[in-house]
């Protein structure tokens, strides 16, 4: 609830009934959202958040409610967060699609990746009173991309060191991948081959024994080989 920020041993003694209209509106919006959201309010950078943000805090919840986001909640990533909060405090919204953060939320450092934004919030006088934001944990996505990149590098190393020509096609026979030997045999560079339809690259081959083999493999789903 909105009043939870003033309980649970929170250092912020301001009762929810005395909050400004802007802050009350933000808290209501935050609590109604099904996305991880947070508020950083006032010169003391008081940190409030909803239930969907709680897993990001680990053992720091509920202690983190009402505390200074830089000095107390996330001192280990202050270097990364401080310029972003400063930009929002100056009236400039901030959006980060991916940032690596080493969080210490369960007693040990964890490599994580987050996307998030900070939007400045102004009071009745027009001055920036705080900021509002949302975030997503993209650690799993970044790990998958890193694993795929490593796997691709391994495959590329194998292909480049093969003695035989290698060409990978999609189901319609567009060229997906080639190795250097295939480039030498065709006389075409990789950039000239990738994405091209085999039958356009080599006119007449669809009507040849090679084309017949391709059509058989496509219709039966069985492996085929030919000397041609």
N, C-alpha and C positions, 0 to 999 in steps of 0.2 A: 504494500500500500504506500501512498505518498508519505504517510507519517512515519514509515519504517526508517527513513533516513535520520530521524531524530531519536531513535531507540537503538537497542542492541549495542550499547556502549559507544554510540557515535559521538565524535568530538564536536559536532555541529549543533549548538544549542538552540538554533532558531526554530520555533514551533511552526508547523506547516500552515497554521491559520494566519501567520503573519507573512507568508511568502507573497512576492509580487504576483500580479496577474500573469505576467509572462512566464514565470517559473511554474505556477500552478497549471497553466495550459500545457507547458512542455511535459511536465510530469504525467499529466493525464494521457497525453498522446503516447508517451514512452510506455506507460503501463498497459495501454490498449494494444500495443504492437506485438506481433508474433516474431519480430526480428530483434537481434541483440542491439540494444540502444543504450545511450548514456548521455549524461549532462555534466558539464564542467561549469560551475557557477561562481561568479564573484572573484575578487582579487586573491582570495585564499584558494582558488581552484578546487572548490568542493566538488566531490565526485559522487554522482547518483547514477543508478543503472537499474534495468529491469531484470526479471527472472531469466530471460533468454541470454543475458550477458553473464550470469553467474558462473557457468562452467568455465569461462575463460579465466576466472580468478582463482580457481582451485581452492586451496586452503585459505586464501585471503578473504573469502566471503564468510560471514557477513561483516567482518572487521573493517573492510574497505569502505563501507557506506559512510558518506559524510566527511571523508578524509581528503587531504590534498593529493591530487592525482600524481603529481610529480615527486613531491618530497616523501610521501608515505606509501602510496599504492604501487606505483611503478618506478621506483628510483633506479632500477637496473636498466630501464630503457629511457631514462630522462633525456639523454642526448638525442634520441630519435624523436621523441614526442615534443620536446620544448619548442623547437622552431615551428612546428605545425600549430601548436596551441597559440603561440605568439602571432602567427599569421591570422588565425581566426579572431583573436582578440583585437587585431588591427582592422577587422572588418572584411577580411578576405577569406572566402570559403576554401577549404582544402579537400582534395580527393586524391587518395593513394590507391592504385589498383593492386599493388603488391609490395609489401615491405617485410624484410626478414627481421625478426625480433627474438632476442634470447630472453625468455621469461623465466622468472624464478617464483613460481606460484605453489609448488608442492615440495619445497625444500631442496630442489636441485635445478640447474639450468636446463631449459628445453629450447631447442630450435623450433621456431614457429614462423608462419607466414600469415599475414592478415591484409585484407583490403578494408579500407574505412574512409569516412569523411568527417570533417568538422565544419559546421555551419555557424557563423556568428549569430547571436540573438541580441536584439536591441531592446532597451527599456522604453518607457513612455517619452523620455527626453531625446531618444535617438542614439544614445551611447550604447556601446556593446557591454552587456551585463554578464554574458556567459556564452556558452556554445553548446550545440546539440549535435549528436552524431550517431552513426550506426556502423557496424563492422561485421565482417565475416571471416571465419577461420578457414583459410585456403591451404593449410599445411599439407593435407592429403593430396590435393590437386598438384601442388608444387613438387611433392615427392614423386608422384606418378610421372610428371613431365620430366623430372630429372632421371628417373629410371629408364623412361623411353628414350631419352637422349643418349644415355650410356649404352643402351641396347643397340640403338641405331649406329653408334660409333663402332661397336664391336662388329656388327654386320658389315659396315662399310670397310673395315679393316680386312675382313675375310674376303670380300668381293674383290678388293683391290689387289690382293695377293694370289688370286686364282690364276692358273695357267690357261684355263678354258674361258671362252666367252660366256658371259651370263647376261640374260635379259629376263626381266620380270614383266609380265603383262597383266592387265586386269581382264575381266571376263569378256570384254569386247575387243581385246587385243590392242589396247592403248599401251604404250611403253610406260612402265612405272619406274623401273630402275635398270641401269646397265653398269657394267664394269669397264675398266680401261681396255681390256682385250676386245670387247664387243665394239668399242669406239674405233679401234684400229681396223677391225675386220670390215666394218660398214663404211669407214671413211668419214663418219659424222661425229661431231662433238656431242657430249651428253646433253647439252642445252638444246641441240637440234633434234634429239630423239625423244626426250621426256614429254609425255602427254600426247604424242603423235600416234595416230592409228597406223598399225603395221602395214595395212593394205594401201594406205596413202603414201607411206614412205617407200614402199617397194611395189609399184603398180604391177598387176598381173598375177601376184602371188596367191590371191584368194582362189583363183581358178587352177592353181598348180597342186601337185601332191601335198605340199605344205598346207595349203588352204583346206584341202580335203581332210587332212589329219586334224586340223583345228576344229572343223565342223563336227567330226566324229567325237572328239574329246568333249566338245561343248554339249552334244546331245546325249552322250552316254555317261559322262562324268568319270570315265576311266582314263588312266594314263595312256599316252600314245608316244611312239618313237618312230623315226623315219630317217633313212639316208636319202638325201636329195641333192 
